[in-house]
């Protein structure tokens, strides 16, 4: 199987719109018309509750990692190819073919991809970043701030663990992409309009989503 086909397969796997399918199948609602309009777990939680948000998060994480597991089982060992597969999964989530290339923010999928990227060290990095996400989220009450800061720790952790440069570049691009995807959140924080965790505000203003 060509390396390019693996990358395309990763994009298609990442493109599976978990939040959209969940809301459509189990509530008959197009999640894009509710709350922030985002298909990620945070918006699903507003519509369907925390257990559903957790479920969507888990699936979004696994869909990013599963293609890496399959690729390794098939004999793919090149760090460059595996890093490309990982990044393609994130692009699939953020720009899904099935939803006119309008997807989520890619945070949960990034954690899943990183966890399976270069085990065991990338798994440790993903867990540390997840812990940072939780601490920052509890402190700031902003999901967007927690997501951005935690993802930008990944390149530093990969450097600390002496992982291949292609993997460091991949997680750096993932963090930058997450920053770009959260640009509206940043603008709302500066205006004092961003919704905080715990606030009941299912409006278009509140757009922090995984």
PyMOL commands that place a pseudoatom at each C-alpha (Angstrom):
pseudoatom trace, name=CA, resn=UNK, resi=1, chain=A, elem=C, hetatm=0, pos=[0.000, 0.000, 0.000]
pseudoatom trace, name=CA, resn=UNK, resi=2, chain=A, elem=C, hetatm=0, pos=[1.428, 3.376, -1.044]
pseudoatom trace, name=CA, resn=UNK, resi=3, chain=A, elem=C, hetatm=0, pos=[2.422, 5.806, 1.680]
pseudoatom trace, name=CA, resn=UNK, resi=4, chain=A, elem=C, hetatm=0, pos=[0.093, 8.372, 0.106]
pseudoatom trace, name=CA, resn=UNK, resi=5, chain=A, elem=C, hetatm=0, pos=[-2.797, 5.914, 0.404]
pseudoatom trace, name=CA, resn=UNK, resi=6, chain=A, elem=C, hetatm=0, pos=[-2.034, 5.519, 4.107]
pseudoatom trace, name=CA, resn=UNK, resi=7, chain=A, elem=C, hetatm=0, pos=[-2.108, 9.277, 4.520]
pseudoatom trace, name=CA, resn=UNK, resi=8, chain=A, elem=C, hetatm=0, pos=[-5.396, 9.509, 2.614]
pseudoatom trace, name=CA, resn=UNK, resi=9, chain=A, elem=C, hetatm=0, pos=[-6.843, 6.673, 4.713]
pseudoatom trace, name=CA, resn=UNK, resi=10, chain=A, elem=C, hetatm=0, pos=[-5.834, 8.583, 7.843]
pseudoatom trace, name=CA, resn=UNK, resi=11, chain=A, elem=C, hetatm=0, pos=[-7.609, 11.667, 6.548]
pseudoatom trace, name=CA, resn=UNK, resi=12, chain=A, elem=C, hetatm=0, pos=[-10.788, 9.682, 5.848]
pseudoatom trace, name=CA, resn=UNK, resi=13, chain=A, elem=C, hetatm=0, pos=[-10.692, 8.012, 9.260]
pseudoatom trace, name=CA, resn=UNK, resi=14, chain=A, elem=C, hetatm=0, pos=[-10.183, 11.346, 10.966]
pseudoatom trace, name=CA, resn=UNK, resi=15, chain=A, elem=C, hetatm=0, pos=[-13.047, 12.770, 8.912]
pseudoatom trace, name=CA, resn=UNK, resi=16, chain=A, elem=C, hetatm=0, pos=[-15.642, 10.621, 10.658]
pseudoatom trace, name=CA, resn=UNK, resi=17, chain=A, elem=C, hetatm=0, pos=[-17.890, 13.330, 12.214]
pseudoatom trace, name=CA, resn=UNK, resi=18, chain=A, elem=C, hetatm=0, pos=[-18.518, 11.687, 15.575]
pseudoatom trace, name=CA, resn=UNK, resi=19, chain=A, elem=C, hetatm=0, pos=[-20.405, 14.563, 17.198]
pseudoatom trace, name=CA, resn=UNK, resi=20, chain=A, elem=C, hetatm=0, pos=[-22.557, 15.192, 14.138]
pseudoatom trace, name=CA, resn=UNK, resi=21, chain=A, elem=C, hetatm=0, pos=[-23.498, 11.506, 13.762]
pseudoatom trace, name=CA, resn=UNK, resi=22, chain=A, elem=C, hetatm=0, pos=[-24.173, 11.128, 17.493]
pseudoatom trace, name=CA, resn=UNK, resi=23, chain=A, elem=C, hetatm=0, pos=[-26.554, 14.098, 17.636]
pseudoatom trace, name=CA, resn=UNK, resi=24, chain=A, elem=C, hetatm=0, pos=[-28.249, 13.197, 14.366]
pseudoatom trace, name=CA, resn=UNK, resi=25, chain=A, elem=C, hetatm=0, pos=[-28.822, 9.523, 15.154]
pseudoatom trace, name=CA, resn=UNK, resi=26, chain=A, elem=C, hetatm=0, pos=[-29.764, 9.764, 18.826]
pseudoatom trace, name=CA, resn=UNK, resi=27, chain=A, elem=C, hetatm=0, pos=[-31.470, 13.163, 18.983]
pseudoatom trace, name=CA, resn=UNK, resi=28, chain=A, elem=C, hetatm=0, pos=[-32.425, 13.874, 15.402]
pseudoatom trace, name=CA, resn=UNK, resi=29, chain=A, elem=C, hetatm=0, pos=[-30.622, 17.215, 15.625]
pseudoatom trace, name=CA, resn=UNK, resi=30, chain=A, elem=C, hetatm=0, pos=[-28.013, 18.717, 13.315]
pseudoatom trace, name=CA, resn=UNK, resi=31, chain=A, elem=C, hetatm=0, pos=[-25.436, 19.736, 15.929]
pseudoatom trace, name=CA, resn=UNK, resi=32, chain=A, elem=C, hetatm=0, pos=[-24.294, 22.526, 13.607]
pseudoatom trace, name=CA, resn=UNK, resi=33, chain=A, elem=C, hetatm=0, pos=[-27.571, 24.349, 14.276]
pseudoatom trace, name=CA, resn=UNK, resi=34, chain=A, elem=C, hetatm=0, pos=[-27.208, 24.187, 18.061]
pseudoatom trace, name=CA, resn=UNK, resi=35, chain=A, elem=C, hetatm=0, pos=[-25.094, 26.118, 20.551]
pseudoatom trace, name=CA, resn=UNK, resi=36, chain=A, elem=C, hetatm=0, pos=[-21.745, 27.041, 19.038]
pseudoatom trace, name=CA, resn=UNK, resi=37, chain=A, elem=C, hetatm=0, pos=[-22.523, 25.206, 15.813]
pseudoatom trace, name=CA, resn=UNK, resi=38, chain=A, elem=C, hetatm=0, pos=[-19.377, 23.128, 16.317]
pseudoatom trace, name=CA, resn=UNK, resi=39, chain=A, elem=C, hetatm=0, pos=[-19.418, 19.335, 15.909]
pseudoatom trace, name=CA, resn=UNK, resi=40, chain=A, elem=C, hetatm=0, pos=[-17.019, 18.714, 18.801]
pseudoatom trace, name=CA, resn=UNK, resi=41, chain=A, elem=C, hetatm=0, pos=[-17.593, 17.099, 22.177]
pseudoatom trace, name=CA, resn=UNK, resi=42, chain=A, elem=C, hetatm=0, pos=[-18.134, 20.348, 24.081]
pseudoatom trace, name=CA, resn=UNK, resi=43, chain=A, elem=C, hetatm=0, pos=[-21.120, 21.308, 21.961]
pseudoatom trace, name=CA, resn=UNK, resi=44, chain=A, elem=C, hetatm=0, pos=[-22.466, 17.739, 22.061]
pseudoatom trace, name=CA, resn=UNK, resi=45, chain=A, elem=C, hetatm=0, pos=[-22.313, 17.984, 25.853]
pseudoatom trace, name=CA, resn=UNK, resi=46, chain=A, elem=C, hetatm=0, pos=[-24.469, 21.113, 25.771]
pseudoatom trace, name=CA, resn=UNK, resi=47, chain=A, elem=C, hetatm=0, pos=[-27.102, 19.314, 23.738]
pseudoatom trace, name=CA, resn=UNK, resi=48, chain=A, elem=C, hetatm=0, pos=[-26.989, 15.789, 25.152]
pseudoatom trace, name=CA, resn=UNK, resi=49, chain=A, elem=C, hetatm=0, pos=[-25.169, 15.917, 28.476]
pseudoatom trace, name=CA, resn=UNK, resi=50, chain=A, elem=C, hetatm=0, pos=[-21.738, 15.047, 29.838]
pseudoatom trace, name=CA, resn=UNK, resi=51, chain=A, elem=C, hetatm=0, pos=[-21.821, 11.245, 29.246]
pseudoatom trace, name=CA, resn=UNK, resi=52, chain=A, elem=C, hetatm=0, pos=[-22.402, 11.843, 25.530]
pseudoatom trace, name=CA, resn=UNK, resi=53, chain=A, elem=C, hetatm=0, pos=[-19.600, 14.408, 25.436]
pseudoatom trace, name=CA, resn=UNK, resi=54, chain=A, elem=C, hetatm=0, pos=[-17.250, 11.896, 27.054]
pseudoatom trace, name=CA, resn=UNK, resi=55, chain=A, elem=C, hetatm=0, pos=[-18.286, 9.250, 24.536]
pseudoatom trace, name=CA, resn=UNK, resi=56, chain=A, elem=C, hetatm=0, pos=[-17.677, 11.564, 21.594]
pseudoatom trace, name=CA, resn=UNK, resi=57, chain=A, elem=C, hetatm=0, pos=[-14.298, 12.544, 23.034]
pseudoatom trace, name=CA, resn=UNK, resi=58, chain=A, elem=C, hetatm=0, pos=[-13.238, 8.900, 23.348]
pseudoatom trace, name=CA, resn=UNK, resi=59, chain=A, elem=C, hetatm=0, pos=[-14.287, 8.052, 19.794]
pseudoatom trace, name=CA, resn=UNK, resi=60, chain=A, elem=C, hetatm=0, pos=[-12.582, 11.169, 18.432]
pseudoatom trace, name=CA, resn=UNK, resi=61, chain=A, elem=C, hetatm=0, pos=[-9.392, 10.138, 20.226]
pseudoatom trace, name=CA, resn=UNK, resi=62, chain=A, elem=C, hetatm=0, pos=[-9.542, 6.558, 18.995]
pseudoatom trace, name=CA, resn=UNK, resi=63, chain=A, elem=C, hetatm=0, pos=[-10.281, 7.459, 15.381]
pseudoatom trace, name=CA, resn=UNK, resi=64, chain=A, elem=C, hetatm=0, pos=[-7.045, 9.408, 15.317]
pseudoatom trace, name=CA, resn=UNK, resi=65, chain=A, elem=C, hetatm=0, pos=[-4.978, 6.616, 16.827]
pseudoatom trace, name=CA, resn=UNK, resi=66, chain=A, elem=C, hetatm=0, pos=[-6.443, 3.538, 15.151]
pseudoatom trace, name=CA, resn=UNK, resi=67, chain=A, elem=C, hetatm=0, pos=[-4.918, 4.224, 11.742]
pseudoatom trace, name=CA, resn=UNK, resi=68, chain=A, elem=C, hetatm=0, pos=[-1.464, 4.528, 13.330]
pseudoatom trace, name=CA, resn=UNK, resi=69, chain=A, elem=C, hetatm=0, pos=[-1.905, 1.142, 14.986]
pseudoatom trace, name=CA, resn=UNK, resi=70, chain=A, elem=C, hetatm=0, pos=[-3.010, -0.435, 11.699]
pseudoatom trace, name=CA, resn=UNK, resi=71, chain=A, elem=C, hetatm=0, pos=[-0.147, 1.182, 9.782]
pseudoatom trace, name=CA, resn=UNK, resi=72, chain=A, elem=C, hetatm=0, pos=[2.417, -0.203, 12.220]
pseudoatom trace, name=CA, resn=UNK, resi=73, chain=A, elem=C, hetatm=0, pos=[0.837, -3.647, 12.043]
pseudoatom trace, name=CA, resn=UNK, resi=74, chain=A, elem=C, hetatm=0, pos=[1.183, -3.422, 8.258]
pseudoatom trace, name=CA, resn=UNK, resi=75, chain=A, elem=C, hetatm=0, pos=[4.901, -2.737, 8.588]
pseudoatom trace, name=CA, resn=UNK, resi=76, chain=A, elem=C, hetatm=0, pos=[5.073, 1.044, 8.307]
pseudoatom trace, name=CA, resn=UNK, resi=77, chain=A, elem=C, hetatm=0, pos=[8.091, 2.151, 10.353]
pseudoatom trace, name=CA, resn=UNK, resi=78, chain=A, elem=C, hetatm=0, pos=[9.209, 5.436, 8.794]
pseudoatom trace, name=CA, resn=UNK, resi=79, chain=A, elem=C, hetatm=0, pos=[8.893, 8.257, 11.366]
pseudoatom trace, name=CA, resn=UNK, resi=80, chain=A, elem=C, hetatm=0, pos=[8.166, 10.706, 8.554]
pseudoatom trace, name=CA, resn=UNK, resi=81, chain=A, elem=C, hetatm=0, pos=[5.307, 8.606, 7.176]
pseudoatom trace, name=CA, resn=UNK, resi=82, chain=A, elem=C, hetatm=0, pos=[3.831, 7.910, 10.618]
pseudoatom trace, name=CA, resn=UNK, resi=83, chain=A, elem=C, hetatm=0, pos=[4.031, 11.611, 11.507]
pseudoatom trace, name=CA, resn=UNK, resi=84, chain=A, elem=C, hetatm=0, pos=[2.296, 12.449, 8.220]
pseudoatom trace, name=CA, resn=UNK, resi=85, chain=A, elem=C, hetatm=0, pos=[-0.418, 9.896, 8.934]
pseudoatom trace, name=CA, resn=UNK, resi=86, chain=A, elem=C, hetatm=0, pos=[-0.927, 11.432, 12.375]
pseudoatom trace, name=CA, resn=UNK, resi=87, chain=A, elem=C, hetatm=0, pos=[-1.269, 14.964, 11.027]
pseudoatom trace, name=CA, resn=UNK, resi=88, chain=A, elem=C, hetatm=0, pos=[-3.600, 13.795, 8.248]
pseudoatom trace, name=CA, resn=UNK, resi=89, chain=A, elem=C, hetatm=0, pos=[-5.965, 12.404, 10.892]
pseudoatom trace, name=CA, resn=UNK, resi=90, chain=A, elem=C, hetatm=0, pos=[-6.160, 15.823, 12.536]
pseudoatom trace, name=CA, resn=UNK, resi=91, chain=A, elem=C, hetatm=0, pos=[-6.816, 17.493, 9.192]
pseudoatom trace, name=CA, resn=UNK, resi=92, chain=A, elem=C, hetatm=0, pos=[-9.612, 14.993, 8.606]
pseudoatom trace, name=CA, resn=UNK, resi=93, chain=A, elem=C, hetatm=0, pos=[-11.327, 15.939, 11.860]
pseudoatom trace, name=CA, resn=UNK, resi=94, chain=A, elem=C, hetatm=0, pos=[-10.919, 19.665, 11.314]
pseudoatom trace, name=CA, resn=UNK, resi=95, chain=A, elem=C, hetatm=0, pos=[-11.809, 19.624, 7.616]
pseudoatom trace, name=CA, resn=UNK, resi=96, chain=A, elem=C, hetatm=0, pos=[-14.066, 16.576, 7.063]
pseudoatom trace, name=CA, resn=UNK, resi=97, chain=A, elem=C, hetatm=0, pos=[-14.945, 15.645, 3.516]
pseudoatom trace, name=CA, resn=UNK, resi=98, chain=A, elem=C, hetatm=0, pos=[-18.479, 14.700, 4.570]
pseudoatom trace, name=CA, resn=UNK, resi=99, chain=A, elem=C, hetatm=0, pos=[-19.358, 18.107, 6.071]
pseudoatom trace, name=CA, resn=UNK, resi=100, chain=A, elem=C, hetatm=0, pos=[-18.027, 20.439, 3.380]
pseudoatom trace, name=CA, resn=UNK, resi=101, chain=A, elem=C, hetatm=0, pos=[-14.658, 20.594, 5.164]
pseudoatom trace, name=CA, resn=UNK, resi=102, chain=A, elem=C, hetatm=0, pos=[-16.174, 22.309, 8.234]
pseudoatom trace, name=CA, resn=UNK, resi=103, chain=A, elem=C, hetatm=0, pos=[-15.305, 20.244, 11.301]
pseudoatom trace, name=CA, resn=UNK, resi=104, chain=A, elem=C, hetatm=0, pos=[-14.195, 20.555, 14.906]
pseudoatom trace, name=CA, resn=UNK, resi=105, chain=A, elem=C, hetatm=0, pos=[-11.164, 22.011, 16.616]
pseudoatom trace, name=CA, resn=UNK, resi=106, chain=A, elem=C, hetatm=0, pos=[-9.203, 18.733, 16.672]
pseudoatom trace, name=CA, resn=UNK, resi=107, chain=A, elem=C, hetatm=0, pos=[-8.118, 18.757, 20.324]
pseudoatom trace, name=CA, resn=UNK, resi=108, chain=A, elem=C, hetatm=0, pos=[-9.415, 15.318, 21.356]
pseudoatom trace, name=CA, resn=UNK, resi=109, chain=A, elem=C, hetatm=0, pos=[-8.245, 13.789, 18.075]
pseudoatom trace, name=CA, resn=UNK, resi=110, chain=A, elem=C, hetatm=0, pos=[-4.800, 15.314, 18.622]
pseudoatom trace, name=CA, resn=UNK, resi=111, chain=A, elem=C, hetatm=0, pos=[-4.546, 13.703, 22.057]
pseudoatom trace, name=CA, resn=UNK, resi=112, chain=A, elem=C, hetatm=0, pos=[-5.517, 10.345, 20.567]
pseudoatom trace, name=CA, resn=UNK, resi=113, chain=A, elem=C, hetatm=0, pos=[-3.058, 10.651, 17.701]
pseudoatom trace, name=CA, resn=UNK, resi=114, chain=A, elem=C, hetatm=0, pos=[-0.209, 11.696, 19.990]
pseudoatom trace, name=CA, resn=UNK, resi=115, chain=A, elem=C, hetatm=0, pos=[-0.928, 8.879, 22.442]
pseudoatom trace, name=CA, resn=UNK, resi=116, chain=A, elem=C, hetatm=0, pos=[-0.345, 6.276, 19.702]
pseudoatom trace, name=CA, resn=UNK, resi=117, chain=A, elem=C, hetatm=0, pos=[2.247, 8.232, 17.724]
pseudoatom trace, name=CA, resn=UNK, resi=118, chain=A, elem=C, hetatm=0, pos=[5.542, 7.050, 19.211]
pseudoatom trace, name=CA, resn=UNK, resi=119, chain=A, elem=C, hetatm=0, pos=[4.713, 4.876, 22.217]
pseudoatom trace, name=CA, resn=UNK, resi=120, chain=A, elem=C, hetatm=0, pos=[5.619, 4.797, 25.009]
pseudoatom trace, name=CA, resn=UNK, resi=121, chain=A, elem=C, hetatm=0, pos=[7.077, 8.326, 25.124]
pseudoatom trace, name=CA, resn=UNK, resi=122, chain=A, elem=C, hetatm=0, pos=[4.365, 10.003, 23.081]
pseudoatom trace, name=CA, resn=UNK, resi=123, chain=A, elem=C, hetatm=0, pos=[1.794, 8.287, 25.301]
pseudoatom trace, name=CA, resn=UNK, resi=124, chain=A, elem=C, hetatm=0, pos=[3.454, 9.819, 28.357]
pseudoatom trace, name=CA, resn=UNK, resi=125, chain=A, elem=C, hetatm=0, pos=[3.482, 13.220, 26.626]
pseudoatom trace, name=CA, resn=UNK, resi=126, chain=A, elem=C, hetatm=0, pos=[-0.231, 12.929, 25.811]
pseudoatom trace, name=CA, resn=UNK, resi=127, chain=A, elem=C, hetatm=0, pos=[-1.050, 12.102, 29.427]
pseudoatom trace, name=CA, resn=UNK, resi=128, chain=A, elem=C, hetatm=0, pos=[1.021, 15.020, 30.733]
pseudoatom trace, name=CA, resn=UNK, resi=129, chain=A, elem=C, hetatm=0, pos=[-0.617, 17.384, 28.249]
pseudoatom trace, name=CA, resn=UNK, resi=130, chain=A, elem=C, hetatm=0, pos=[-4.016, 16.060, 29.281]
pseudoatom trace, name=CA, resn=UNK, resi=131, chain=A, elem=C, hetatm=0, pos=[-3.170, 16.797, 32.913]
pseudoatom trace, name=CA, resn=UNK, resi=132, chain=A, elem=C, hetatm=0, pos=[-2.124, 20.319, 31.977]
pseudoatom trace, name=CA, resn=UNK, resi=133, chain=A, elem=C, hetatm=0, pos=[-5.396, 20.738, 30.075]
pseudoatom trace, name=CA, resn=UNK, resi=134, chain=A, elem=C, hetatm=0, pos=[-7.368, 19.783, 33.186]
pseudoatom trace, name=CA, resn=UNK, resi=135, chain=A, elem=C, hetatm=0, pos=[-5.393, 22.068, 35.509]
pseudoatom trace, name=CA, resn=UNK, resi=136, chain=A, elem=C, hetatm=0, pos=[-5.642, 25.072, 33.184]
pseudoatom trace, name=CA, resn=UNK, resi=137, chain=A, elem=C, hetatm=0, pos=[-9.331, 24.418, 32.525]
pseudoatom trace, name=CA, resn=UNK, resi=138, chain=A, elem=C, hetatm=0, pos=[-10.096, 24.276, 36.249]
pseudoatom trace, name=CA, resn=UNK, resi=139, chain=A, elem=C, hetatm=0, pos=[-8.070, 27.432, 36.873]
pseudoatom trace, name=CA, resn=UNK, resi=140, chain=A, elem=C, hetatm=0, pos=[-9.214, 29.559, 33.931]
pseudoatom trace, name=CA, resn=UNK, resi=141, chain=A, elem=C, hetatm=0, pos=[-12.643, 27.988, 33.279]
pseudoatom trace, name=CA, resn=UNK, resi=142, chain=A, elem=C, hetatm=0, pos=[-11.882, 28.356, 29.569]
pseudoatom trace, name=CA, resn=UNK, resi=143, chain=A, elem=C, hetatm=0, pos=[-11.799, 25.146, 27.506]
pseudoatom trace, name=CA, resn=UNK, resi=144, chain=A, elem=C, hetatm=0, pos=[-10.140, 27.002, 24.647]
pseudoatom trace, name=CA, resn=UNK, resi=145, chain=A, elem=C, hetatm=0, pos=[-7.270, 28.315, 26.792]
pseudoatom trace, name=CA, resn=UNK, resi=146, chain=A, elem=C, hetatm=0, pos=[-6.686, 24.879, 28.310]
pseudoatom trace, name=CA, resn=UNK, resi=147, chain=A, elem=C, hetatm=0, pos=[-6.682, 23.271, 24.874]
pseudoatom trace, name=CA, resn=UNK, resi=148, chain=A, elem=C, hetatm=0, pos=[-4.204, 25.702, 23.329]
pseudoatom trace, name=CA, resn=UNK, resi=149, chain=A, elem=C, hetatm=0, pos=[-1.752, 25.744, 26.238]
pseudoatom trace, name=CA, resn=UNK, resi=150, chain=A, elem=C, hetatm=0, pos=[-1.775, 21.977, 26.659]
pseudoatom trace, name=CA, resn=UNK, resi=151, chain=A, elem=C, hetatm=0, pos=[-1.145, 21.290, 22.967]
pseudoatom trace, name=CA, resn=UNK, resi=152, chain=A, elem=C, hetatm=0, pos=[1.772, 23.711, 22.884]
pseudoatom trace, name=CA, resn=UNK, resi=153, chain=A, elem=C, hetatm=0, pos=[3.461, 21.667, 25.621]
pseudoatom trace, name=CA, resn=UNK, resi=154, chain=A, elem=C, hetatm=0, pos=[3.657, 18.674, 23.267]
pseudoatom trace, name=CA, resn=UNK, resi=155, chain=A, elem=C, hetatm=0, pos=[6.563, 19.925, 21.108]
pseudoatom trace, name=CA, resn=UNK, resi=156, chain=A, elem=C, hetatm=0, pos=[8.498, 20.734, 24.289]
pseudoatom trace, name=CA, resn=UNK, resi=157, chain=A, elem=C, hetatm=0, pos=[7.822, 17.264, 25.706]
pseudoatom trace, name=CA, resn=UNK, resi=158, chain=A, elem=C, hetatm=0, pos=[8.793, 15.608, 22.420]
pseudoatom trace, name=CA, resn=UNK, resi=159, chain=A, elem=C, hetatm=0, pos=[12.069, 17.563, 22.480]
pseudoatom trace, name=CA, resn=UNK, resi=160, chain=A, elem=C, hetatm=0, pos=[12.633, 16.538, 26.093]
pseudoatom trace, name=CA, resn=UNK, resi=161, chain=A, elem=C, hetatm=0, pos=[12.082, 12.878, 25.178]
pseudoatom trace, name=CA, resn=UNK, resi=162, chain=A, elem=C, hetatm=0, pos=[14.446, 13.163, 22.161]
pseudoatom trace, name=CA, resn=UNK, resi=163, chain=A, elem=C, hetatm=0, pos=[11.874, 11.989, 19.642]
pseudoatom trace, name=CA, resn=UNK, resi=164, chain=A, elem=C, hetatm=0, pos=[12.424, 12.157, 15.892]
pseudoatom trace, name=CA, resn=UNK, resi=165, chain=A, elem=C, hetatm=0, pos=[12.331, 15.633, 14.356]
pseudoatom trace, name=CA, resn=UNK, resi=166, chain=A, elem=C, hetatm=0, pos=[9.403, 14.649, 12.105]
pseudoatom trace, name=CA, resn=UNK, resi=167, chain=A, elem=C, hetatm=0, pos=[7.324, 13.882, 15.189]
pseudoatom trace, name=CA, resn=UNK, resi=168, chain=A, elem=C, hetatm=0, pos=[8.308, 17.177, 16.815]
pseudoatom trace, name=CA, resn=UNK, resi=169, chain=A, elem=C, hetatm=0, pos=[7.325, 19.053, 13.661]
pseudoatom trace, name=CA, resn=UNK, resi=170, chain=A, elem=C, hetatm=0, pos=[4.024, 17.148, 13.458]
pseudoatom trace, name=CA, resn=UNK, resi=171, chain=A, elem=C, hetatm=0, pos=[2.921, 18.041, 16.990]
pseudoatom trace, name=CA, resn=UNK, resi=172, chain=A, elem=C, hetatm=0, pos=[4.105, 21.624, 16.442]
pseudoatom trace, name=CA, resn=UNK, resi=173, chain=A, elem=C, hetatm=0, pos=[1.857, 21.894, 13.386]
pseudoatom trace, name=CA, resn=UNK, resi=174, chain=A, elem=C, hetatm=0, pos=[-1.003, 20.323, 15.357]
pseudoatom trace, name=CA, resn=UNK, resi=175, chain=A, elem=C, hetatm=0, pos=[-0.628, 22.953, 18.085]
pseudoatom trace, name=CA, resn=UNK, resi=176, chain=A, elem=C, hetatm=0, pos=[-0.460, 25.791, 15.550]
pseudoatom trace, name=CA, resn=UNK, resi=177, chain=A, elem=C, hetatm=0, pos=[-3.537, 24.447, 13.766]
pseudoatom trace, name=CA, resn=UNK, resi=178, chain=A, elem=C, hetatm=0, pos=[-5.415, 24.302, 17.086]
pseudoatom trace, name=CA, resn=UNK, resi=179, chain=A, elem=C, hetatm=0, pos=[-4.410, 27.898, 17.779]
pseudoatom trace, name=CA, resn=UNK, resi=180, chain=A, elem=C, hetatm=0, pos=[-5.752, 28.993, 14.395]
pseudoatom trace, name=CA, resn=UNK, resi=181, chain=A, elem=C, hetatm=0, pos=[-8.963, 27.030, 14.911]
pseudoatom trace, name=CA, resn=UNK, resi=182, chain=A, elem=C, hetatm=0, pos=[-9.479, 28.773, 18.260]
pseudoatom trace, name=CA, resn=UNK, resi=183, chain=A, elem=C, hetatm=0, pos=[-8.839, 32.290, 16.942]
pseudoatom trace, name=CA, resn=UNK, resi=184, chain=A, elem=C, hetatm=0, pos=[-12.496, 33.285, 17.454]
pseudoatom trace, name=CA, resn=UNK, resi=185, chain=A, elem=C, hetatm=0, pos=[-12.327, 32.078, 21.041]
pseudoatom trace, name=CA, resn=UNK, resi=186, chain=A, elem=C, hetatm=0, pos=[-9.239, 34.182, 21.657]
pseudoatom trace, name=CA, resn=UNK, resi=187, chain=A, elem=C, hetatm=0, pos=[-10.977, 37.237, 20.220]
pseudoatom trace, name=CA, resn=UNK, resi=188, chain=A, elem=C, hetatm=0, pos=[-14.000, 36.659, 22.478]
pseudoatom trace, name=CA, resn=UNK, resi=189, chain=A, elem=C, hetatm=0, pos=[-11.801, 36.239, 25.549]
pseudoatom trace, name=CA, resn=UNK, resi=190, chain=A, elem=C, hetatm=0, pos=[-10.211, 39.595, 24.801]
pseudoatom trace, name=CA, resn=UNK, resi=191, chain=A, elem=C, hetatm=0, pos=[-13.697, 41.118, 24.555]
pseudoatom trace, name=CA, resn=UNK, resi=192, chain=A, elem=C, hetatm=0, pos=[-14.892, 39.349, 27.712]
pseudoatom trace, name=CA, resn=UNK, resi=193, chain=A, elem=C, hetatm=0, pos=[-17.537, 37.412, 25.784]
pseudoatom trace, name=CA, resn=UNK, resi=194, chain=A, elem=C, hetatm=0, pos=[-16.182, 33.860, 25.917]
pseudoatom trace, name=CA, resn=UNK, resi=195, chain=A, elem=C, hetatm=0, pos=[-18.317, 31.370, 27.855]
pseudoatom trace, name=CA, resn=UNK, resi=196, chain=A, elem=C, hetatm=0, pos=[-16.702, 29.733, 30.872]
pseudoatom trace, name=CA, resn=UNK, resi=197, chain=A, elem=C, hetatm=0, pos=[-17.092, 26.153, 32.041]
pseudoatom trace, name=CA, resn=UNK, resi=198, chain=A, elem=C, hetatm=0, pos=[-20.201, 25.848, 34.186]
pseudoatom trace, name=CA, resn=UNK, resi=199, chain=A, elem=C, hetatm=0, pos=[-22.028, 28.774, 32.642]
pseudoatom trace, name=CA, resn=UNK, resi=200, chain=A, elem=C, hetatm=0, pos=[-25.359, 27.989, 31.045]
pseudoatom trace, name=CA, resn=UNK, resi=201, chain=A, elem=C, hetatm=0, pos=[-24.955, 29.757, 27.765]
pseudoatom trace, name=CA, resn=UNK, resi=202, chain=A, elem=C, hetatm=0, pos=[-25.713, 27.596, 24.716]
pseudoatom trace, name=CA, resn=UNK, resi=203, chain=A, elem=C, hetatm=0, pos=[-25.332, 30.505, 22.338]
pseudoatom trace, name=CA, resn=UNK, resi=204, chain=A, elem=C, hetatm=0, pos=[-23.298, 31.138, 19.236]
pseudoatom trace, name=CA, resn=UNK, resi=205, chain=A, elem=C, hetatm=0, pos=[-20.939, 33.204, 21.371]
pseudoatom trace, name=CA, resn=UNK, resi=206, chain=A, elem=C, hetatm=0, pos=[-19.740, 30.152, 23.248]
pseudoatom trace, name=CA, resn=UNK, resi=207, chain=A, elem=C, hetatm=0, pos=[-17.639, 28.272, 20.748]
pseudoatom trace, name=CA, resn=UNK, resi=208, chain=A, elem=C, hetatm=0, pos=[-14.987, 26.445, 22.739]
pseudoatom trace, name=CA, resn=UNK, resi=209, chain=A, elem=C, hetatm=0, pos=[-15.048, 22.907, 21.464]
pseudoatom trace, name=CA, resn=UNK, resi=210, chain=A, elem=C, hetatm=0, pos=[-12.906, 19.822, 21.254]
for i in range(1, 210): cmd.bond("trace and resi %d" % i, "trace and resi %d" % (i + 1))
show_as sticks, trace
zoom trace
